[in-house]
């Protein structure tokens, strides 16, 4: 009787097909779908078994069956596409892409293969994703998934109208296209319409479709609305606790906001249940490394620094953090209500884990609302990173995002941050680079209403940095032509959920098209000399380098200034500044060399070697103040160089700046130099000059502990012990 019952129960399962199982899953009938997929395991067809194992989340078995199916049917592109989608779902885009390409070789313009490749490109915000998805639609207009992908890509580019158009087309093909409806819901949520009707329609089709909330969460996060994104990821896993991708994203975003304990809990749950993609694993490793970091409360902020460099960096980051916060509070007329947390990573890969999945980011720092993560100077090539400029950039984001409740287009937020870099100092910020010159010359700058696209999905390799440059210069233009208050008014307009076009019209009193026209005319005037003279400059710089290499120093000095003045922003290695200064030195004209290196520094030059040379020349000429200024610039570029701190400490002490000398000599001690005795002795001298005799004695004792026979320390300690107290 029991055997008959088992056979009877199995009969309807055996009769069900793969489309039946997929339909049950589509409608959220998980138990029935699982029984259906289990029944398909009896199929003699390895492809059917592969799909069944996939439906049961038995991924290795599914992979093996797909391999067998392809071996038996090597000319079937559909099998390769489905196998590729399994690999893509299980964190192997490289092998997935190879299978999609093989499918296209078998059937030109296979729509499923095109969609697969588009999905891979979409993960890294490549423009190719749009092109591939469009080609899939042209090949198979009935393919709703391709339309859904186009809608997603449009919304990523902040183009909701185009996204709605594509979702409508997807729903016309498939009225139950869940992802299309999820994108419509996301559009409503982004527009602050929480009671969207689309979520009801989705849950009517599939009550367990937590991915709808995860889709909304993803778009909220892409728009830097992290708190809301976290709440939507929570809703997603509340509906579907096994939606591991959403749970992983929840953990990563909790981590972004500094909620590390809960982040670890969510990420470990993913890992323990087999969801071990790179972001999950790397985030857990990064959390493990946090034991090596220390926290310092600093005024209205908190510094998180690696213990190996915390003592050396802390005084400089504290001072710059306080200066930036004070400046922005006055400029933006806005006070933050919670401390800012600054995380500084000496390993660039750790920083990369913090910023994974965010489009259009510079490679140096990122702001997650009140939390800023950035590279440490030690993680970058010396001279390639101005840490203070990066800090001011990211803190501008903190204020702009907070003041607008994170309702601000990317172009404006980035533009304000770039503007603030050079507002803090004309020597800071990125210079006009060759890629920006090329974009201006080739008319590649985007209209302001489309500028967000340049950050999210670039159409040419340099478009992201060019978009940073353009956005910053637009804010420079508005501040210079209309006044900084207009930038504040634009912030308030965005906070009120107005579009770029509306804000420009209402605040500036002109259309976006008119702003584009005026801005481009202004920019062309500002950059006319380097843009028009770029090719001539390039050729003449090559010639100048040849003259320098040939030892023709007089010719370098004669021709160099004209080359330099065509493109004054070029301060990279081999610049005209460097060649001219070297020629002056070769002729022993140290004053002229120093003057040229000062021009280089004021133009934003960051070579530690050249700035050290400038400081040495100024000191040799008896210009102690100017020498100190050169070394102080260098602290913003390479604050972990012992020699720089020691020399600057010497100069400050000579000039009576005891406080500055203490700071510099403390940095030397923190960097654990070989000559510990001299380091502590110098710090003792500074403390003595600052009238802190107890600290002076302490460091003299440390100097003698390192070198018991160190005579200068012995002598000063005797003086301090015997001299009468005031």
Phi and psi in degrees as a GROMACS rama.xvg file:
@    title "Ramachandran Plot"
@    xaxis  label "Phi"
@    yaxis  label "Psi"
@TYPE xy
-64.3895  -39.7532  UNK-2
-64.0025  -42.2295  UNK-3
-61.9044  -38.7252  UNK-4
-64.739  -41.3627  UNK-5
-65.2842  -40.911  UNK-6
-64.3278  -41.7907  UNK-7
-62.6608  -40.2374  UNK-8
-68.3186  -31.2456  UNK-9
-79.4983  -23.1786  UNK-10
-56.7199  -50.503  UNK-11
-64.3275  -31.2002  UNK-12
-65.6215  -43.8994  UNK-13
-63.8129  -27.7763  UNK-14
-79.0094  -16.4335  UNK-15
-78.3845  150.002  UNK-16
-108.049  171.684  UNK-17
-58.5575  -45.0888  UNK-18
-57.4152  -34.2469  UNK-19
-62.5085  -45.3521  UNK-20
-63.5917  -43.568  UNK-21
-64.9133  -35.882  UNK-22
-66.6512  -40.6625  UNK-23
-61.632  -42.9473  UNK-24
-65.4248  -41.5381  UNK-25
-57.5067  -33.3309  UNK-26
-94.9499  12.1659  UNK-27
77.41  14.9811  UNK-28
-90.5539  77.2624  UNK-29
-65.3918  -45.4726  UNK-30
-62.4978  -46.8591  UNK-31
-65.3368  -38.4312  UNK-32
-64.1738  -40.1451  UNK-33
-63.4192  -43.9528  UNK-34
-63.0832  -37.112  UNK-35
-64.5873  -47.5191  UNK-36
-63.2471  -37.4213  UNK-37
-60.6228  -40.5161  UNK-38
-62.5017  -34.3464  UNK-39
-70.2224  -15.6304  UNK-40
-64.0318  -17.3913  UNK-41
-79.3676  -8.37076  UNK-42
-63.4366  141.318  UNK-43
-74.8028  -10.2982  UNK-44
-88.1077  117.918  UNK-45
-62.5227  -31.1807  UNK-46
-63.7709  -44.4139  UNK-47
-62.9202  -41.9481  UNK-48
-63.3067  -37.3838  UNK-49
-60.4898  -46.4165  UNK-50
-64.2827  -36.0634  UNK-51
-66.8493  -46.7899  UNK-52
-61.1307  -39.2311  UNK-53
-61.5858  -43.6832  UNK-54
-63.2476  -25.7498  UNK-55
-92.794  6.1464  UNK-56
63.0335  28.0981  UNK-57
-100.525  82.9336  UNK-58
-71.977  -38.3706  UNK-59
-66.1354  -42.4244  UNK-60
-63.8154  -39.2304  UNK-61
-62.4623  -43.2825  UNK-62
-59.6523  -44.6504  UNK-63
-63.0621  -39.4039  UNK-64
-71.0973  -36.1654  UNK-65
-62.6895  -41.3624  UNK-66
-61.3309  -43.0425  UNK-67
-64.4219  -40.9634  UNK-68
-62.8061  -41.0962  UNK-69
-70.0988  -37.5135  UNK-70
-61.3627  -38.3302  UNK-71
-79.2552  -25.2311  UNK-72
-132.347  65.8711  UNK-73
-64.5001  -16.1272  UNK-74
-98.3922  6.51866  UNK-75
-93.2836  104.702  UNK-76
-70.4635  -26.5918  UNK-77
-62.431  -38.9592  UNK-78
-64.7434  -40.5326  UNK-79
-64.0667  -39.7389  UNK-80
-63.9568  -45.8349  UNK-81
-66.0615  -38.9474  UNK-82
-62.5508  -41.7672  UNK-83
-60.8951  -39.3489  UNK-84
-67.0075  -35.3194  UNK-85
-61.5275  -47.2844  UNK-86
-63.4731  -38.2967  UNK-87
-64.6139  -40.0306  UNK-88
-65.7463  -29.5635  UNK-89
-104.709  35.63  UNK-90
71.991  30.2573  UNK-91
-129.754  68.8107  UNK-92
-66.2899  -27.8674  UNK-93
-65.0744  -51.3658  UNK-94
-69.3023  -32.1668  UNK-95
-62.2376  -45.8378  UNK-96
-60.3867  -38.7173  UNK-97
-61.7741  -41.2927  UNK-98
-66.6574  -39.4309  UNK-99
-63.5444  -40.2627  UNK-100
-65.2633  -39.0462  UNK-101
-63.2641  -39.1323  UNK-102
-63.9916  -40.4608  UNK-103
-66.8205  -30.7403  UNK-104
-67.9134  -30.9555  UNK-105
-81.3403  -37.0552  UNK-106
-138.471  106.706  UNK-107
-57.5346  133.699  UNK-108
59.774  40.116  UNK-109
-62.0237  118.997  UNK-110
-62.1459  -38.1344  UNK-111
-65.4142  -38.4069  UNK-112
-67.8149  -39.5836  UNK-113
-62.7671  -42.1525  UNK-114
-63.8995  -41.8154  UNK-115
-59.3036  -46.2885  UNK-116
-65.2903  -35.9886  UNK-117
-64.2672  -39.4115  UNK-118
-63.5812  -39.6965  UNK-119
-64.1979  -46.2817  UNK-120
-64.0434  -33.8833  UNK-121
-65.6593  -30.2705  UNK-122
-64.4509  -27.5005  UNK-123
-110.057  18.5364  UNK-124
58.1856  40.1716  UNK-125
-84.1593  143.754  UNK-126
-61.8682  -28.4293  UNK-127
-57.3177  -26.9659  UNK-128
-59.0622  -43.6517  UNK-129
-63.9806  -44.6722  UNK-130
-62.6363  -42.7255  UNK-131
-67.5184  -42.0467  UNK-132
-65.5363  -39.0221  UNK-133
-64.5713  -39.3503  UNK-134
-64.689  -37.1313  UNK-135
-63.4596  -40.3922  UNK-136
-65.7116  -41.5712  UNK-137
-62.4754  -36.2174  UNK-138
-76.1077  -38.0421  UNK-139
-139.057  82.917  UNK-140
-58.2184  -21.3783  UNK-141
-83.4765  -1.05013  UNK-142
-83.1486  97.8618  UNK-143
-63.0508  -34.3653  UNK-144
-60.7875  -37.2115  UNK-145
-65.8922  -39.2711  UNK-146
-64.4221  -41.7508  UNK-147
-61.3506  -40.2507  UNK-148
-65.6888  -42.0875  UNK-149
-61.058  -37.6997  UNK-150
-64.5767  -43.8653  UNK-151
-60.8997  -44.9583  UNK-152
-64.357  -38.097  UNK-153
-64.7834  -41.5768  UNK-154
-69.6795  -32.6949  UNK-155
-60.9325  -31.8496  UNK-156
-87.38  11.6832  UNK-157
62.3567  42.277  UNK-158
-124.231  74.4685  UNK-159
-63.3021  -31.3999  UNK-160
-61.927  -44.4034  UNK-161
-68.8943  -35.3705  UNK-162
-63.643  -42.6018  UNK-163
-63.3148  -41.461  UNK-164
-58.3415  -43.6995  UNK-165
-71.684  -37.3239  UNK-166
-66.425  -36.5266  UNK-167
-60.9729  -40.8226  UNK-168
-68.2046  -37.7753  UNK-169
-64.5649  -42.3717  UNK-170
-71.2364  -27.3477  UNK-171
-67.0378  -34.1544  UNK-172
-78.3456  -42.4726  UNK-173
-138.054  98.7233  UNK-174
-59.2152  -18.3057  UNK-175
-105.727  28.2618  UNK-176
-69.2857  97.0328  UNK-177
-64.4786  -40.2858  UNK-178
-68.8527  -32.9962  UNK-179
-62.9258  -44.4164  UNK-180
-66.3221  -35.2911  UNK-181
-64.1991  -37.672  UNK-182
-67.2266  -37.8358  UNK-183
-63.372  -39.8541  UNK-184
-63.8018  -41.6801  UNK-185
-61.622  -38.639  UNK-186
-60.9002  -42.7812  UNK-187
-64.1335  -44.2552  UNK-188
-64.0634  -40.7577  UNK-189
-62.9575  -29.6167  UNK-190
-92.1445  18.1095  UNK-191
59.9424  39.0494  UNK-192
-113.947  85.2967  UNK-193
-66.7774  -29.5676  UNK-194
-89.4226  52.8042  UNK-195
-66.5776  137.003  UNK-196
-72.6234  -16.6724  UNK-197
-68.4119  -32.2237  UNK-198
-66.8626  -35.6962  UNK-199
-63.627  -41.5512  UNK-200
-64.337  -38.7201  UNK-201
-64.8583  -49.8053  UNK-202
-70.5212  -20.7817  UNK-203
-68.8777  -37.7215  UNK-204
-74.8647  -44.6352  UNK-205
-143.709  97.6565  UNK-206
-63.7855  -14.7517  UNK-207
-105.342  17.682  UNK-208
-85.739  73.8348  UNK-209
-63.9824  -20.3319  UNK-210
-59.9756  -24.2619  UNK-211
-61.146  -46.4869  UNK-212
-69.1396  -34.9182  UNK-213
-64.5381  -36.2597  UNK-214
-63.0011  -46.1684  UNK-215
-60.4951  -41.1762  UNK-216
-61.4726  -42.1461  UNK-217
-60.3992  -43.5075  UNK-218
-71.3853  -33.8144  UNK-219
-63.7945  -41.9033  UNK-220
-65.7623  -42.409  UNK-221
-60.8216  -26.8994  UNK-222
-94.8307  15.9815  UNK-223
63.2046  27.9765  UNK-224
-100.715  72.5389  UNK-225
-68.5478  -41.4835  UNK-226
-60.6236  -44.7343  UNK-227
-66.4365  -39.1975  UNK-228
-59.0803  -43.0179  UNK-229
-61.0269  -43.1099  UNK-230
-64.6693  -34.5715  UNK-231
-74.5248  -35.2201  UNK-232
-63.8327  -35.5094  UNK-233
-62.5713  -42.5265  UNK-234
-63.6133  -36.8843  UNK-235
-61.3809  -47.66  UNK-236
-80.8915  -15.8398  UNK-237
-67.4273  -40.4206  UNK-238
-74.1837  -39.6537  UNK-239
-135.537  90.1326  UNK-240
-60.6825  -19.1541  UNK-241
-96.8261  16.2574  UNK-242
-83.7631  80.8039  UNK-243
-66.6697  -34.7063  UNK-244
-59.8461  -42.9472  UNK-245
-67.5221  -37.7849  UNK-246
-65.9601  -39.9355  UNK-247
-61.8175  -45.0529  UNK-248
-64.0861  -35.5956  UNK-249
-59.6303  -47.059  UNK-250
-61.522  -43.7745  UNK-251
-64.1576  -39.888  UNK-252
-75.5385  -31.2724  UNK-253
-62.0377  -40.3233  UNK-254
-64.401  -38.6178  UNK-255
-59.6869  -32.838  UNK-256
-94.7623  11.2445  UNK-257
82.3246  13.5145  UNK-258
-95.327  71.1051  UNK-259
-70.6092  -35.6932  UNK-260
-63.9343  -48.4245  UNK-261
-69.3724  -34.9872  UNK-262
-58.7358  -46.5559  UNK-263
-59.9716  -41.983  UNK-264
-59.4992  -45.9626  UNK-265
-68.4492  -41.4675  UNK-266
-69.9122  -38.1899  UNK-267
-65.7071  -35.9859  UNK-268
-62.363  -40.9526  UNK-269
-61.2038  -48.5439  UNK-270
-61.3148  -44.5909  UNK-271
-65.7772  -21.3393  UNK-272
-102.086  19.2833  UNK-273
87.4992  1.39172  UNK-274
-90.9403  91.9587  UNK-275
-123.432  50.1914  UNK-276
-72.8807  168.511  UNK-277
-58.0281  -46.0764  UNK-278
-59.3052  -40.2356  UNK-279
-65.5762  -48.5588  UNK-280
-64.7601  -45.9384  UNK-281
-65.1375  -37.2968  UNK-282
-64.4925  -40.3678  UNK-283
-65.2115  -40.1937  UNK-284
-63.4013  -40.2016  UNK-285
-64.5804  -41.5334  UNK-286
-60.5984  -38.5246  UNK-287
-62.397  -33.7555  UNK-288
-75.2161  -12.0897  UNK-289
-64.4796  -16.7214  UNK-290
-63.981  -17.6979  UNK-291
-90.806  3.59276  UNK-292
-107.807  153.972  UNK-293
-124.321  151.877  UNK-294
-110.4  140.679  UNK-295
-131.29  123.361  UNK-296
-75.2304  129.833  UNK-297
-139.017  94.6207  UNK-298
58.2169  -119.505  UNK-299
-92.3083  17.8892  UNK-300
-139.22  171.349  UNK-301
-130.588  128.924  UNK-302
-101.734  131.728  UNK-303
-114.455  108.995  UNK-304
-125.147  147.613  UNK-305
-68.558  138.612  UNK-306
-61.6109  -25.4994  UNK-307
-72.4383  -16.6323  UNK-308
-133.981  7.8428  UNK-309
-61.4094  -46.7804  UNK-310
-67.434  -31.2839  UNK-311
-74.8611  -38.3936  UNK-312
-86.6913  -30.1582  UNK-313
-52.2311  -50.1969  UNK-314
-59.9808  -35.5834  UNK-315
-76.4404  -42.9112  UNK-316
-65.8984  -38.8859  UNK-317
-61.0247  -46.2236  UNK-318
-64.8586  -43.4894  UNK-319
-71.4437  -35.8027  UNK-320
-62.1946  -46.14  UNK-321
-63.5394  -41.2383  UNK-322
-65.7948  -42.8495  UNK-323
-67.5055  -44.6255  UNK-324
-62.5937  -41.9281  UNK-325
-63.5902  -41.6462  UNK-326
-64.4468  -47.1778  UNK-327
-68.9055  -34.5371  UNK-328
-61.7056  -39.0295  UNK-329
-72.9187  -45.1177  UNK-330
-67.3052  -43.3908  UNK-331
-89.8327  -6.85372  UNK-332
53.2984  48.9537  UNK-333
-153.285  135.279  UNK-334
-113.071  131.701  UNK-335
-69.9602  146.183  UNK-336
-100.236  -5.66158  UNK-337
-139.811  155.408  UNK-338
-64.2305  147.356  UNK-339
-87.3585  136.159  UNK-340
-108.38  121.969  UNK-341
-108.511  115.922  UNK-342
-105.664  127.17  UNK-343
-120.797  118.517  UNK-344
-108.656  118.852  UNK-345
-74.6731  -16.4147  UNK-346
-105.704  114.375  UNK-347
-60.1044  -31.4116  UNK-348
-65.0071  -33.8777  UNK-349
-64.4195  -43.0258  UNK-350
-62.0451  -39.6294  UNK-351
-61.7619  -37.4061  UNK-352
-61.5166  -38.0868  UNK-353
-65.7788  -26.0965  UNK-354
-110.438  7.2226  UNK-355
-53.9756  138.055  UNK-356
80.7827  10.389  UNK-357
-105.476  128.1  UNK-358
-80.919  153.617  UNK-359
66.2759  23.4834  UNK-360
-88.0958  143.15  UNK-361
-69.1646  165.505  UNK-362
-91.1392  13.6905  UNK-363
-115.012  -34.1985  UNK-364
-159.055  163.518  UNK-365
-153.375  146.317  UNK-366
-112.501  127.183  UNK-367
-109.577  68.1067  UNK-368
68.2676  -118.485  UNK-369
-81.5671  0.551863  UNK-370
-111.886  127.091  UNK-371
-115.029  128.239  UNK-372
-113.65  137.63  UNK-373
-152.401  160.32  UNK-374
-67.7019  148.662  UNK-375
-83.0434  153.278  UNK-376
-54.7902  -27.5665  UNK-377
-73.2079  -13.7705  UNK-378
-89.6407  -5.62341  UNK-379
-119.755  159.164  UNK-380
-62.2478  136.709  UNK-381
-59.6624  129.687  UNK-382
93.8196  -10.6175  UNK-383
-94.8164  -3.51686  UNK-384
-142.939  122.493  UNK-385
-103.923  98.1495  UNK-386
-64.3602  -34.798  UNK-387
-69.3231  -38.325  UNK-388
-60.9566  -43.2036  UNK-389
-62.5921  -42.7696  UNK-390
-61.342  -46.4235  UNK-391
-63.5169  -38.9275  UNK-392
-58.0153  -51.4561  UNK-393
-69.3615  -34.7692  UNK-394
-69.2256  -29.635  UNK-395
-60.0874  -42.6786  UNK-396
-57.4881  -42.8181  UNK-397
-55.7855  -46.564  UNK-398
-70.7379  -45.37  UNK-399
-66.6579  -43.5613  UNK-400
-65.7195  -43.0746  UNK-401
-67.4771  -43.3737  UNK-402
-65.4026  -28.3431  UNK-403
-101.542  8.41221  UNK-404
55.1222  35.9951  UNK-405
64.7414  19.1772  UNK-406
-102.981  80.0144  UNK-407
-152.748  136.952  UNK-408
-66.9908  152.085  UNK-409
-59.595  -38.999  UNK-410
-61.3745  -38.2429  UNK-411
-73.8958  -42.6525  UNK-412
-61.026  -46.7115  UNK-413
-68.2281  -38.4513  UNK-414
-61.3433  -44.003  UNK-415
-62.0498  -41.5357  UNK-416
-65.6575  -41.6952  UNK-417
-65.9744  -41.9708  UNK-418
-57.3125  -41.9921  UNK-419
-69.9286  -25.9811  UNK-420
-59.5813  -49.9171  UNK-421
-81.8529  -18.6688  UNK-422
-67.3266  -33.761  UNK-423
-68.4763  -39.2988  UNK-424
-162.273  133.538  UNK-425
-63.6265  -18.9805  UNK-426
-83.2795  -11.2406  UNK-427
-91.6754  -176.052  UNK-428
75.1674  165.901  UNK-429
-78.8145  147.575  UNK-430
-87.7001  171.254  UNK-431
-65.7954  111.623  UNK-432
-101.105  168.994  UNK-433
-57.9024  -33.278  UNK-434
-66.7788  -39.3726  UNK-435
-67.3495  -39.7063  UNK-436
-59.3858  -44.8741  UNK-437
-62.8855  -41.657  UNK-438
-64.9981  -39.814  UNK-439
-64.6577  -46.5184  UNK-440
-64.9536  -37.9142  UNK-441
-93.6567  11.1632  UNK-442
58.4018  43.8002  UNK-443
-97.208  -1.99434  UNK-444
-68.7433  140.442  UNK-445
-85.7165  152.464  UNK-446
-58.9632  147.912  UNK-447
-59.3936  -33.2632  UNK-448
-72.4345  -12.3353  UNK-449
-113.86  7.46846  UNK-450
-67.3952  -27.5355  UNK-451
-56.4093  -34.3348  UNK-452
-60.6368  -32.7368  UNK-453
-65.7847  -24.8496  UNK-454
-85.5021  -33.0708  UNK-455
-89.3593  -50.3178  UNK-456
-137.016  83.6497  UNK-457
-64.9641  145.023  UNK-458
-97.1844  -7.04399  UNK-459
-146.844  156.459  UNK-460
-53.9422  -37.5457  UNK-461
-94.7232  10.9003  UNK-462
-67.3442  -31.8017  UNK-463
-63.4226  -55.1752  UNK-464
-62.704  -32.9205  UNK-465
-64.2425  -37.3323  UNK-466
-67.7858  -37.9308  UNK-467
-58.1329  -48.5761  UNK-468
-58.9406  -48.4832  UNK-469
-63.0291  -45.3182  UNK-470
-61.9425  -41.5581  UNK-471
-64.3773  -40.6172  UNK-472
-71.757  -30.336  UNK-473
-61.7426  -44.3903  UNK-474
-66.3281  -36.4008  UNK-475
-59.3775  -43.9484  UNK-476
-65.3764  -44.9333  UNK-477
-62.5849  -45.2643  UNK-478
-62.5171  -40.2511  UNK-479
-76.3122  -33.9783  UNK-480
-95.3446  -29.0536  UNK-481
-117.681  -17.4393  UNK-482
103.419  148.17  UNK-483
-61.9984  -29.5154  UNK-484
-59.3073  -27.9425  UNK-485
-69.0735  -33.6834  UNK-486
-65.0508  -39.9816  UNK-487
-63.4918  -40.3217  UNK-488
-64.7461  -36.0701  UNK-489
-64.25  -40.0151  UNK-490
-57.5551  -45.7166  UNK-491
-64.5325  -35.6908  UNK-492
-63.8135  -42.8543  UNK-493
-67.3131  -36.157  UNK-494
-60.8713  -28.8764  UNK-495
-85.5832  11.536  UNK-496
70.4141  29.3187  UNK-497
-89.4897  153.1  UNK-498
-78.463  167.974  UNK-499
-56.8651  -44.5421  UNK-500
-62.0454  -43.2849  UNK-501
-66.0351  -42.6673  UNK-502
-64.02  -44.4336  UNK-503
-62.3826  -45.1654  UNK-504
-64.3737  -45.3937  UNK-505
-75.9992  -38.1097  UNK-506
-86.5216  -44.2362  UNK-507
-94.6898  -14.6313  UNK-508
74.237  18.455  UNK-509
-135.325  163.278  UNK-510
-77.4574  159.556  UNK-511
-57.1067  -37.0193  UNK-512
-64.3045  -37.5493  UNK-513
-70.1247  -37.8134  UNK-514
-62.1998  -43.7933  UNK-515
-56.9997  -45.3737  UNK-516
-63.0476  -48.4228  UNK-517
-66.3246  -42.5287  UNK-518
-62.1054  -47.3025  UNK-519
-62.4723  -38.7765  UNK-520
-63.27  -43.6914  UNK-521
-63.7005  -46.3983  UNK-522
-63.6137  -41.6108  UNK-523
-62.7616  -36.3021  UNK-524
-67.2161  -40.2872  UNK-525
-67.5478  -32.2402  UNK-526
-113.093  11.0647  UNK-527
-55.4234  -46.5746  UNK-528
-62.3843  -53.0869  UNK-529
-68.7034  -33.544  UNK-530
-68.3776  -49.806  UNK-531
-72.3612  -30.097  UNK-532
-99.571  11.5939  UNK-533
-60.2026  -49.2931  UNK-534
-65.004  -41.1778  UNK-535
-61.9182  -43.9887  UNK-536
-59.4972  -45.1886  UNK-537
-59.7411  -45.7139  UNK-538
-65.8435  -42.1963  UNK-539
-71.2466  -31.1893  UNK-540
-67.278  -39.5717  UNK-541
-60.6425  -43.4593  UNK-542
-64.0834  -40.1395  UNK-543
-63.5251  -40.5507  UNK-544
-64.0909  -37.8508  UNK-545
-65.0671  -40.5735  UNK-546
-62.2175  -43.2423  UNK-547
-63.551  -43.4321  UNK-548
-63.1752  -32.3405  UNK-549
-84.9017  3.43105  UNK-550
76.1487  17.8429  UNK-551
-90.3186  72.883  UNK-552
-67.5484  -39.1563  UNK-553
-61.2146  -38.9191  UNK-554
-67.7223  -38.0517  UNK-555
-60.8984  -44.409  UNK-556
-66.788  -36.398  UNK-557
-72.427  -43.9704  UNK-558
-89.948  -24.5224  UNK-559
-58.261  -47.6121  UNK-560
-57.659  -38.0403  UNK-561
-65.5197  -38.5947  UNK-562
-65.7203  -47.5205  UNK-563
-56.9141  -41.9708  UNK-564
-77.6574  -12.4321  UNK-565
-67.8548  -39.5362  UNK-566
-140.289  76.2467  UNK-567
-68.6998  -19.6148  UNK-568
-78.0568  -10.5542  UNK-569
-80.7488  107.092  UNK-570
-124.951  19.7607  UNK-571
-77.1293  177.481  UNK-572
-56.1596  136.971  UNK-573
81.5699  17.4907  UNK-574
-68.6408  163.471  UNK-575
-61.7356  -36.2782  UNK-576
-54.691  -48.7732  UNK-577
-64.1551  -43.7954  UNK-578
-65.4003  -41.5427  UNK-579
-65.6607  -45.2132  UNK-580
-61.3771  -43.1166  UNK-581
-62.7732  -38.0224  UNK-582
-65.3004  -41.757  UNK-583
-62.1354  -40.8905  UNK-584
-66.1671  -38.0289  UNK-585
-61.62  -29.9888  UNK-586
-94.8717  9.62491  UNK-587
63.447  27.5117  UNK-588
-97.9241  81.0731  UNK-589
-68.6228  -34.0068  UNK-590
-64.4586  -42.9121  UNK-591
-67.2889  -37.9331  UNK-592
-62.9678  -43.7511  UNK-593
-62.8921  -40.653  UNK-594
-62.9745  -38.9209  UNK-595
-70.3632  -39.0892  UNK-596
-68.9678  -30.1794  UNK-597
-66.1936  -40.594  UNK-598
-59.0587  -43.2481  UNK-599
-59.1992  -46.0369  UNK-600
-64.4796  -41.1198  UNK-601
-70.4315  -23.5522  UNK-602
-81.8225  -3.1244  UNK-603
102.61  14.0167  UNK-604
-63.2449  140.455  UNK-605
-128.525  12.6907  UNK-606
-68.2087  118.621  UNK-607
-56.6263  -38.44  UNK-608
-64.0598  -41.918  UNK-609
-71.8886  -37.8547  UNK-610
-69.1516  -35.3546  UNK-611
-65.2168  -39.9552  UNK-612
-61.6302  -43.3238  UNK-613
-59.3586  -46.15  UNK-614
-61.1863  -41.9726  UNK-615
-64.5401  -41.3326  UNK-616
-65.0214  -41.7848  UNK-617
-65.9898  -40.71  UNK-618
-66.5302  -41.8106  UNK-619
-61.531  -31.9982  UNK-620
-84.1555  3.33272  UNK-621
81.0667  10.949  UNK-622
-94.4248  74.4228  UNK-623
-62.2218  -40.525  UNK-624
-62.6497  -44.2655  UNK-625
-68.4472  -36.8389  UNK-626
-63.2953  -41.1249  UNK-627
-62.7227  -41.4385  UNK-628
-62.5515  -38.5298  UNK-629
-64.5665  -43.3042  UNK-630
-70.8856  -34.3804  UNK-631
-62.7861  -37.0191  UNK-632
-58.866  -40.0646  UNK-633
-66.9913  -28.248  UNK-634
-60.801  -32.6202  UNK-635
-74.0945  -11.7624  UNK-636
-111.666  -40.8265  UNK-637
-140.797  76.0969  UNK-638
-78.5864  3.1925  UNK-639
-110.894  22.2016  UNK-640
-97.8052  113.619  UNK-641
-60.2576  -42.7672  UNK-642
-61.4118  -41.8576  UNK-643
-60.704  -46.6257  UNK-644
-63.5553  -41.2304  UNK-645
-65.0182  -45.3777  UNK-646
-67.274  -39.1412  UNK-647
-67.4278  -37.1326  UNK-648
-60.7128  -42.9758  UNK-649
-59.6538  -45.1254  UNK-650
-65.4365  -43.1296  UNK-651
-63.0743  -40.4251  UNK-652
-64.8276  -40.2924  UNK-653
-62.64  -33.2975  UNK-654
-91.6537  5.19991  UNK-655
81.8737  13.0841  UNK-656
-92.9257  78.5383  UNK-657
-63.9174  -39.624  UNK-658
-62.1183  -44.6037  UNK-659
-63.5943  -39.4111  UNK-660
-64.6033  -41.4712  UNK-661
-58.1113  -47.0668  UNK-662
-59.2115  -44.2673  UNK-663
-70.8953  -42.7207  UNK-664
-69.7525  -30.8955  UNK-665
-64.3556  -37.4722  UNK-666
-63.5437  -39.7889  UNK-667
-59.8117  -46.5094  UNK-668
-61.5876  -41.8715  UNK-669
-64.0182  -26.6553  UNK-670
-82.9275  4.39764  UNK-671
53.7946  62.0342  UNK-672
-71.2774  164.486  UNK-673
-65.1471  -41.5274  UNK-674
-91.2574  81.5696  UNK-675
-65.6195  -36.5983  UNK-676
-62.6005  -47.2653  UNK-677
-65.9684  -37.3518  UNK-678
-62.9497  -47.7494  UNK-679
-69.5757  -34.2265  UNK-680
-63.9322  -44.7014  UNK-681
-61.2608  -41.1888  UNK-682
-65.3221  -36.595  UNK-683
-62.7296  -41.4822  UNK-684
-58.487  -42.7729  UNK-685
-67.0148  -42.8678  UNK-686
-63.283  -36.3119  UNK-687
-65.0322  -41.064  UNK-688
-65.4606  -28.3011  UNK-689
-87.5969  6.59466  UNK-690
66.2241  25.4721  UNK-691
-106.899  85.591  UNK-692
-72.6696  -29.557  UNK-693
-64.931  -44.9094  UNK-694
-65.3688  -37.9074  UNK-695
-59.9067  -46.4775  UNK-696
-62.085  -41.889  UNK-697
-58.1813  -43.7451  UNK-698
-78.6154  -24.8444  UNK-699
-66.2534  -40.2687  UNK-700
-64.7283  -37.9859  UNK-701
-67.2404  -35.9761  UNK-702
-63.3727  -42.7125  UNK-703
-72.735  -28.1313  UNK-704
-65.3787  -39.1092  UNK-705
-73.2203  -35.2209  UNK-706
-145.686  89.418  UNK-707
-55.4012  -26.6768  UNK-708
-96.6487  18.1463  UNK-709
-73.8598  103.639  UNK-710
-62.9477  -44.0352  UNK-711
-57.2901  -37.797  UNK-712
-70.3673  -40.4378  UNK-713
-59.3963  -45.2232  UNK-714
-63.4867  -45.937  UNK-715
-67.6012  -38.6618  UNK-716
-62.2034  -40.7145  UNK-717
-62.567  -41.1021  UNK-718
-62.5178  -42.193  UNK-719
-69.6138  -34.6477  UNK-720
-72.7447  -36.635  UNK-721
-92.9468  -22.8047  UNK-722
-72.496  141.961  UNK-723
-66.3014  144.717  UNK-724
-72.2797  145.319  UNK-725
